[in-house]
């Protein structure tokens, strides 16, 4: 089945361009982008301040959780932090450990489940590990909101539990314990879209406030400056792709500033050994959302995907640059293996998907040889190429299949809920989720899933690629590149502006390293299509969806447009 692709701008040029305006074109473009933001965030977008962080006192169960935490500190109870194997879970765990150390508290352990040995979150196997540690308080980070039965098992031995999470609750599966999750019903916290590490940070803000009220710092050293930990909060927030608006924008902006500043402060603060080593190895001069999303986050994610996320946690907690250097080298070797295996899997999945789309409106790919830790990335690649909700499935243990699910234009959780009679477990976000099922149910699940997708996606409808704002090619100036910087940091719901340029006549491209395409449009303007050689379609003219940046190479500065999508036109 062949689906025509169109590119449509959210902001057509007629909606913003006024050639009679006193404003220069670049300022008109910036204003149009800002006006298109969620109205709740427009006013504070350019004036983000740490003073704007909402007080955590309105978060449901915060007083109970703070009390349990402080009693554990004062009474020197044994505390176990149970994390998750993605970057959000790793940074959440690291943040709590930093706080324990600043409090002079050493009766804690951390445990991040291994996806291959324990599965995701609080599984039966994870519970056994927790119980064997005999903790008096368990704090979950970035998981636990749907682990009602498992938490009941943990509580049976008299263990207190605090759940900190940001995933969507499911009523029948919500645990009975102290829960910090702004998405839970009747929580009055004004910002719901926190990452897991964002929830932990606000928890620690409340803990510090209560300890200050108790006079704890009079006899227990210096009160911690929690802003020192915004590096971890920014890292987890950006990596988890939560909306970079409101509180998350504050975390990302000031966290990135903290990270960049750490590169110029010398080696006095051991918190940042991992940053100094990473920056040195990757020639990073300053941190932005792209250096996190495309470099540091994948490096950390490789540990959980390929082996054990504890290795990523250890890197973040390196107490000197020499230790961080050794740990970085191990992580980079894992990351190289991840890239190679991911490329092979993606190619196989794309070939299978080509065949499936003759009939199906959604994609389900099963391959028993696929690496469980990489199926989410492969599912994302399928969505990028085919635009349909995509699920990639591989073998787990004991005849149980593990699956990662991705979508752009449909809510994947709602689709899975229509198939839940065939699933053992599912959960996640609207555009990224996971599930498990019995192998004998795969065929029936595939059919039901694609039937649901067929209801949601009209047959033979063009798949629209959404660009941000429509411009003319001659508006892509160096001045615009400079002015766009006020919109950073970029991320979900504040993505790097994608410009729509229609009917551009392109010269013959140059092929780079056999797979990338490059067009020279002007002496100082180039167009790059990464991995475009295999999918490029020839035409007389092209509609383009591109981002705009600057390329400095050997002292030569050029405007550089990067292709998100391109459609050949006659």
C-alpha positions in Angstrom: 0.0 0.0 0.0 1.5 3.4 -1.0 0.6 6.4 1.1 1.2 9.9 -0.3 3.0 12.2 2.1 2.3 15.9 2.4 4.0 18.6 4.5 1.7 21.0 6.2 2.8 24.0 8.3 1.2 24.8 11.6 1.7 28.5 10.8 1.2 29.4 7.1 3.1 32.3 5.8 0.0 34.4 5.2 -0.8 34.1 8.9 2.3 36.0 10.0 4.2 37.8 7.2 3.4 41.5 6.9 5.6 43.4 4.4 4.2 46.7 5.8 5.2 45.9 9.4 7.8 47.9 11.3 9.3 44.7 12.5 12.1 43.0 10.5 11.2 39.6 9.1 13.3 37.7 11.7 11.4 39.3 14.6 8.1 38.5 12.8 9.1 34.9 12.6 10.1 34.8 16.3 6.8 36.4 17.4 4.8 34.0 15.3 6.6 31.0 16.9 6.0 32.4 20.4 2.4 33.1 19.7 1.9 29.5 18.7 3.0 28.2 22.1 0.5 27.0 24.6 -1.1 30.1 26.0 -0.5 29.0 29.6 3.3 29.3 29.0 3.6 32.2 26.7 4.0 34.9 29.4 6.8 33.1 31.3 8.6 31.5 28.4 11.3 34.1 27.9 11.6 35.0 31.6 12.1 31.6 33.2 13.4 31.9 36.8 14.2 29.6 39.6 11.9 31.8 41.7 9.0 30.5 39.6 9.3 26.9 40.8 5.9 26.1 42.4 6.0 25.1 46.1 5.8 21.3 46.4 3.5 21.6 49.5 0.5 21.2 47.2 1.6 17.8 45.9 -0.6 15.0 47.2 1.1 12.9 50.0 4.1 15.2 50.2 3.8 15.6 54.0 3.6 11.9 54.5 6.5 11.2 52.2 8.7 13.9 53.8 7.9 12.5 57.3 8.9 9.0 56.3 12.1 10.2 54.7 13.2 12.3 57.7 12.4 9.7 60.2 14.5 7.2 58.3 17.4 9.7 58.3 17.1 10.6 62.0 16.6 7.0 63.1 19.2 5.6 60.8 16.8 3.2 59.1 18.0 1.2 56.2 16.7 2.8 52.9 16.6 1.2 49.5 16.2 3.3 46.4 14.6 1.3 43.5 15.3 3.0 40.2 14.7 2.4 36.5 17.1 1.6 33.7 16.5 4.6 31.5 18.2 8.0 31.9 15.3 9.5 33.9 15.5 6.5 36.3 19.3 6.6 36.5 19.4 10.4 37.2 16.6 10.1 39.8 18.6 7.4 41.6 21.8 9.5 41.5 20.0 12.6 42.8 18.7 10.7 45.9 22.2 9.3 46.5 23.8 12.7 46.3 21.3 14.0 48.8 21.9 11.1 51.2 25.7 11.9 51.1 25.1 15.6 51.7 23.0 14.6 54.7 25.9 12.4 56.0 23.5 9.4 55.8 25.1 6.1 54.8 22.5 3.5 55.6 21.2 3.3 52.0 21.5 1.1 49.0 20.3 1.5 45.5 19.0 -1.1 43.1 18.2 -0.6 39.4 16.4 -3.6 37.9 18.2 -5.3 35.0 15.8 -5.4 32.1 17.0 -8.9 31.1 17.0 -10.4 34.6 14.2 -8.6 36.3 12.0 -6.9 33.7 10.6 -3.4 34.0 9.7 -1.8 37.3 8.5 -3.7 40.3 8.2 -7.3 39.0 8.0 -10.5 41.0 11.7 -10.9 40.5 12.4 -7.3 41.6 10.3 -7.8 44.8 12.5 -10.8 45.7 15.6 -8.7 45.4 14.1 -5.9 47.5 12.9 -8.3 50.2 16.4 -10.0 50.4 17.9 -6.5 51.2 15.6 -6.2 54.3 15.0 -2.4 53.9 12.9 -0.4 56.4 12.0 2.2 53.8 11.8 1.7 50.0 11.7 4.7 47.7 10.8 4.0 44.1 11.9 6.5 41.5 10.4 6.7 38.0 8.4 3.6 38.6 5.8 2.0 40.9 2.6 3.8 40.1 1.0 0.6 38.7 2.7 -1.9 41.1 -0.1 -2.3 43.6 0.3 -6.0 44.1 4.1 -5.9 44.3 4.1 -3.1 46.8 1.6 -5.0 49.0 4.1 -7.8 49.1 6.9 -5.4 50.1 4.8 -3.9 52.8 3.9 -7.3 54.4 7.3 -7.4 56.1 6.6 -4.0 57.7 8.6 -2.0 55.2 7.4 1.5 54.5 7.2 2.6 50.8 7.3 5.9 49.0 6.5 5.8 45.3 7.8 8.7 43.2 6.7 8.4 39.6 5.4 10.4 36.7 3.8 7.7 34.5 0.0 7.6 34.1 -1.8 5.9 37.0 -4.2 3.0 36.3 -6.9 3.1 39.0 -7.1 -0.6 39.8 -3.3 -0.8 40.0 -2.5 2.2 42.1 -0.6 1.2 45.3 -1.8 2.0 48.8 1.2 4.0 50.1 2.7 7.5 50.0 2.7 8.4 46.3 4.3 11.5 44.8 3.0 11.8 41.2 1.4 15.0 39.9 -0.7 13.0 37.5 -2.6 11.1 40.2 -6.2 12.1 40.9 -6.8 14.9 43.4 -3.1 16.0 43.3 -3.2 19.8 43.4 0.4 20.4 42.2 0.1 23.0 39.3 2.4 21.3 36.9 1.6 17.7 35.9 4.2 17.0 33.2 7.3 16.5 35.4 9.9 13.8 34.6 10.7 11.2 37.2 13.8 13.1 38.3 11.7 16.3 38.4 9.4 14.7 40.9 12.3 13.5 43.0 13.8 17.1 43.0 10.6 18.6 44.2 10.4 15.9 46.9 13.9 17.0 48.1 12.9 20.6 48.0 10.2 19.7 50.5 12.6 17.6 52.6 15.1 20.4 52.8 12.4 22.9 53.8 11.2 20.7 56.6 14.7 20.0 57.9 15.3 23.8 57.9 12.2 24.3 60.0 13.4 21.6 62.4 16.8 23.4 62.8 18.6 20.3 61.4 21.3 22.4 59.8 22.4 24.1 63.0 24.2 20.9 64.1 24.6 18.9 60.9 26.8 20.9 58.6 25.9 23.2 55.7 22.5 23.3 54.1 22.7 21.8 50.6 22.3 24.1 47.6 19.8 22.0 45.6 20.6 24.1 42.5 23.9 22.2 42.4 21.9 19.1 41.4 20.1 20.7 38.4 22.5 19.0 36.1 20.9 15.7 36.9 17.4 17.2 36.7 18.0 18.7 33.3 19.6 15.5 32.0 16.7 13.3 33.0 14.1 15.8 31.9 15.5 16.3 28.4 16.2 12.6 27.9 12.7 11.5 28.9 11.2 13.9 26.3 8.6 15.5 28.7 7.3 18.8 27.5 10.0 21.5 27.8 7.6 24.2 29.0 6.8 25.7 32.4 8.7 24.0 35.2 10.5 21.6 32.9 11.8 24.6 30.9 13.2 26.1 34.1 14.9 22.8 35.0 16.4 22.4 31.6 17.5 26.0 31.1 19.2 26.3 34.5 20.4 22.8 34.5 22.2 23.2 31.2 23.7 26.4 32.4 25.0 24.6 35.5 26.4 21.9 33.3 28.3 24.3 31.1 29.5 26.3 34.0 30.9 23.1 35.6 33.4 22.8 32.7 35.0 26.1 33.7 35.1 25.7 37.5 38.1 23.3 37.8 38.0 20.0 39.6 36.9 21.2 43.0 33.3 19.9 42.7 33.3 16.1 42.3 29.6 16.1 41.4 30.6 17.1 37.9 33.5 14.7 37.2 31.3 12.8 34.7 30.6 16.1 32.8 34.2 17.2 32.6 35.2 13.8 31.2 32.3 13.6 28.8 33.0 17.1 27.5 36.7 16.3 27.0 36.1 13.1 25.2 33.4 14.5 22.9 35.0 18.0 22.4 31.8 19.6 24.0 32.4 23.3 24.8 28.9 23.9 26.2 25.8 21.9 26.8 22.4 22.3 25.1 19.4 20.0 24.7 20.9 18.5 21.5 24.1 17.5 23.2 22.0 15.8 25.8 19.5 14.1 23.5 22.0 12.9 20.9 25.2 12.3 22.8 25.1 12.0 26.6 21.6 10.4 27.0 22.3 7.6 24.4 25.6 6.9 26.1 23.8 6.4 29.5 20.9 4.6 27.9 23.3 2.1 26.3 24.1 0.7 29.8 20.4 -0.3 30.4 19.8 -1.4 26.9 22.9 -3.5 26.5 23.9 -4.7 29.9 23.2 -3.1 33.3 22.1 0.5 34.1 24.1 0.4 37.3 27.1 1.1 35.1 25.5 4.4 34.0 24.7 5.3 37.6 28.3 4.7 38.6 29.5 7.0 35.9 27.2 9.8 37.1 28.5 9.3 40.7 32.2 9.2 39.8 34.0 11.1 42.6 37.0 12.1 40.6 37.9 12.6 36.9 40.2 9.6 36.8 37.5 7.2 37.8 35.0 8.9 35.5 37.5 8.5 32.6 37.7 4.8 33.1 33.9 4.4 33.4 33.4 6.5 30.3 35.6 4.3 28.2 33.5 1.3 29.2 30.2 3.1 28.4 31.5 4.2 25.0 32.4 0.6 24.1 28.9 -0.5 25.0 27.5 2.4 23.0 29.4 1.4 19.9 28.0 -2.2 20.2 24.6 -0.7 20.6 24.9 1.4 17.4 26.0 -1.6 15.3 23.3 -3.9 16.6 20.7 -1.2 16.3 21.5 -0.6 12.6 21.2 -4.3 11.8 17.9 -4.6 13.6 16.5 -1.4 12.0 17.2 -2.6 8.5 15.5 -6.0 9.1 12.5 -4.3 10.7 12.1 -1.9 7.9 12.1 -4.7 5.3 9.4 -6.6 7.3 7.4 -3.4 7.6 7.4 -2.8 3.8 5.7 -6.1 3.4 3.2 -5.6 6.2 2.0 -2.2 4.9 0.4 -3.8 1.9 -2.4 -4.7 4.2 -2.1 -3.2 7.6 -2.6 0.4 9.0 -0.4 -0.3 12.0 2.9 -2.1 12.2 3.7 -5.1 14.4 7.2 -6.6 13.8 8.2 -9.8 15.6 11.8 -11.1 15.4 13.0 -13.5 18.0 16.7 -12.5 17.5 16.1 -8.8 18.3 17.8 -7.4 21.3 15.2 -6.5 23.9 17.0 -3.4 25.0 16.9 -1.9 21.5 13.4 -2.6 20.3 12.1 0.8 21.4 14.6 2.6 19.3 13.7 0.4 16.3 10.0 1.1 16.8 10.8 4.8 16.7 12.7 4.5 13.4 9.6 2.7 11.9 7.3 5.5 13.0 9.8 8.1 11.5 9.8 6.3 8.2 6.2 5.0 7.8 4.2 7.4 10.1 2.1 4.6 11.5 1.9 3.4 15.1 4.6 0.7 15.4 5.3 -2.2 17.7 8.4 -4.2 17.8 8.3 -7.6 19.6 11.0 -10.0 20.7 11.3 -13.0 22.9 11.5 -12.6 26.7 11.6 -15.5 29.2 9.3 -18.5 29.6 7.3 -17.9 26.4 6.6 -14.3 27.3 7.1 -11.7 24.5 8.3 -8.2 25.3 7.3 -5.3 23.0 8.0 -1.6 22.6 5.4 0.7 21.1 5.7 4.1 19.4 3.4 6.5 17.7 3.3 10.1 16.5 -0.3 11.0 15.7 -2.3 8.4 17.7 -2.4 7.7 21.5 -0.6 4.3 21.7 -1.9 3.7 25.3 -5.5 4.0 24.1 -4.8 1.6 21.2 -3.3 -0.9 23.7 -6.2 -0.5 26.0 -8.5 -1.8 23.3 -6.3 -4.9 23.1 -5.7 -5.4 26.9 -7.5 -8.8 27.0 -4.5 -10.2 25.1 -1.8 -8.4 27.1 -0.2 -9.4 30.4 0.9 -5.9 31.1 1.2 -2.5 29.4 2.0 1.1 30.3 3.8 4.2 29.4 3.0 7.5 27.7 0.8 8.5 24.7 3.6 8.2 22.2 5.9 5.6 23.8 4.8 2.5 25.7 5.7 -1.0 26.5 3.8 -4.3 26.8 4.1 -8.0 27.3 2.0 -10.9 26.1 2.1 -14.7 25.7 3.6 -16.0 22.5 0.5 -17.9 21.6 -1.5 -14.6 21.6 0.8 -12.7 19.2 -1.2 -13.5 16.0 -4.5 -12.6 17.5 -3.0 -9.4 19.1 -1.5 -8.4 15.7 -4.9 -8.7 14.1 -6.8 -6.8 16.8 -4.2 -4.1 17.0 -4.2 -3.4 13.2 -8.1 -3.5 13.3 -8.0 -0.7 15.9 -5.5 1.2 13.9 -7.6 0.9 10.8 -10.5 2.5 12.7 -8.3 5.4 13.6 -6.5 6.0 10.4 -8.6 6.5 7.2 -7.5 4.2 4.4 -5.5 5.8 1.6 -5.4 9.1 3.5 -2.2 11.1 3.0 0.2 11.0 5.9 0.8 14.6 6.8 4.2 15.6 8.1 3.8 18.6 10.4 6.2 21.5 10.0 6.2 24.5 12.2 6.2 27.8 10.3 6.2 28.5 6.5 8.9 30.8 5.2 10.6 31.7 2.0 14.1 30.4 1.3 15.6 33.9 1.4 14.3 34.4 4.9 16.8 31.8 6.3 19.5 34.3 7.4 22.3 34.4 9.8 20.3 37.0 11.8 17.5 34.5 12.1 19.9 31.8 13.4 21.0 34.2 16.2 17.5 35.3 17.1 16.3 31.7 17.4 18.6 31.1 20.4 16.2 32.8 22.7 13.8 29.9 22.2 16.3 27.3 23.5 16.4 24.8 25.2 14.5 22.8 22.6 12.5 19.6 23.4 9.0 18.1 23.4 6.3 20.8 22.9 9.1 23.3 22.3 10.9 21.6 19.4 13.6 23.2 17.4 11.6 25.3 14.8 10.9 23.3 11.7 10.5 25.5 8.7 8.4 24.7 5.7 9.7 25.9 2.3 7.6 25.0 -0.7 8.6 24.2 -4.3 12.4 24.6 -4.0 14.4 23.7 -7.1 17.5 21.7 -6.0 20.7 20.9 -7.9 22.1 17.4 -8.1 23.1 16.3 -4.6 26.5 15.1 -3.4 26.5 11.8 -1.6 28.6 11.7 1.6 29.9 8.4 3.0 27.5 6.5 0.8 24.3 7.4 2.7 24.0 11.2 3.4 23.0 13.8 0.8 24.2 17.4 0.5 23.0 20.2 -1.8 24.9 23.5 -2.1 22.2 26.2 -2.7 24.4 29.2 -2.2 28.1 29.6 -1.4 27.1 30.0 2.3 23.9 27.9 2.4 23.8 24.1 2.3 21.0 21.5 2.7 21.8 18.2 4.4 19.7 15.0 4.4 21.2 12.5 6.9 20.7 8.9 5.8 18.8 10.2 2.8 20.5 8.3 0.0 18.3 5.2 0.3 14.9 7.0 0.4 15.5 10.0 -1.9 13.0 10.5 -4.7 13.9 12.6 -7.7 11.8 15.5 -8.8 11.9 18.9 -10.4 10.9 20.7 -7.2 10.7 19.8 -3.5 8.7 20.8 -0.5 11.0 20.9 2.5 10.6 20.6 6.2 14.0 21.7 7.7 15.7 23.0 10.8 18.2 25.9 10.5 21.6 26.1 12.1 25.2 27.2 11.6 28.0 25.0 10.4 31.5 26.2 11.3 34.2 24.1 9.6 37.8 25.1 9.3 37.0 28.7 10.0 34.3 28.9 7.3 30.8 29.8 8.6 27.7 28.6 6.6 24.0 28.5 7.1 22.9 24.8 7.2 19.4 23.4 6.8 18.8 19.9 8.0 16.0 17.9 6.3 13.3 16.5 8.5 11.1 15.6 5.5 11.2 16.3 1.8 8.5 15.6 -0.8 9.3 15.5 -4.5 7.1 17.6 -6.8 6.9 17.9 -10.6 
